[in-house]
Amino acid sequence: MKITLVHRFFWPDTPPYAVMLRHIAGCLAKDKHDVTVISTQPSYKNNYVIEQQPWIEKIDGFTVKRLKLKAENKSSFISRIVGMLTFTFKLFIQLLKEKPDTVMIATTPPLIGGLAVRYACKIVGAKYIYHCQDIYPEVALVSGHLKNKYLLSLLKRIDKKTCDNAVATVVLSQDMKQSLIERGCHGKNIHIINNFELVPFLDKNQTAEKQNNNIPIDMIRPKGIFRVLFAGNIGRFQGLESIIETAHYLHKHDSVEFVFLGEGVSKLPLEDMAGENLGKTIKFFGHQPIEIARALIADSQLCLITLNEGIYKYAYPSKTMTYMCEGIPVAVMAELTSELSESVIINNLGIAVKQGDAKKLANLIEDLYKNNERLEEIRKNVSDFSRINFSMQYVLPKWVSLFKNHKTK
């Protein structure tokens, strides 16, 4: 089968999906499919420069084709919109040239990417799979990016048709599936395949051990320190202010430190909130390559997952898989009725509190800090749970099966 996989950002670019898509593409190529990935040059972060990649190249048995786009100013809304529209237009033209049997596109760029694939597939007689990493436009509504009810209604209708016309619409959780059904989607083509752990592709001259040894010395966890780590985008809509409050509640314990790993618009305000504890029990480190991030996660005692109210219905944090596949207990701050929180509580994978309950989170972290035996019990549960739910060996065969079950007639 001739398969085209689409995402604006592809390995060696830095977002999680860029890495996951290389694993998916390689797995499909091994299953004897003719696989092409359509993307662009690495450009996800302005402050993390990756050297230019070949415009066309072969990797792991599949072909990568990168569309040419002008450099984008991430701080400019207009520049980002122009970039998304340009990529979508060029993608549409490229699909008409490729004439694939099946196309898979994720929700980047949101809405318009899926729309372009829907029309291109209609013209060339192809099928498409819609991989909903997030559900737009609803996630934009609850995160505060979209407020116009008329535009919201229009975008919902557009995306509903994209979901319904797909041969398969893939979401990450039962919560997300339910949200699409509540939107009015027929639901017959909805599949739940959650993301998997982020496993880095090593430089050909390096081993994992050598790359892990490249961790900057100031990031290494001091001996005897109980590290609570958050890795990911440090944005406005994750409720990270409550985590700073939690850290302040625990400042009496010099051996408990909170580490934020990543970049984002809320980094400076959160550093201001940290006050005199900044650099002591509250530390901020910049974005790191996956192999270093994983090493830092593996050396932590507890990892944080925070979701603002309502987000769980339309998204599922991919950091969860990487945390758990390193065997690290998690601390979740989200609705206790969410699939994420319920799975953590039921399977004893860590702790969970509702949004904003910094005091309770502090108390639960303190309990784990003082009870190493319970922490080790949770670690074992996490390792067992992740191995049968989030490992590549468990998830990738689901993708192979999905494409096999939706071959072009």
Helices and strands as residue ranges (DSSP letters): E 2-6, H 16-30, E 34-40, E 56-59, E 62-67, H 77-98, E 102-106, H 112-124, E 127-131, H 138-142, H 149-165, E 168-171, H 174-183, E 190-192, H 208-212, G 217-219, E 226-231, H 240-249, E 256-261, H 267-274, G 275-277, E 282-285, H 290-298, E 302-306, G 311-313, H 319-325, E 330-333, H 339-346, E 350-353, H 358-370, H 372-387, H 392-404
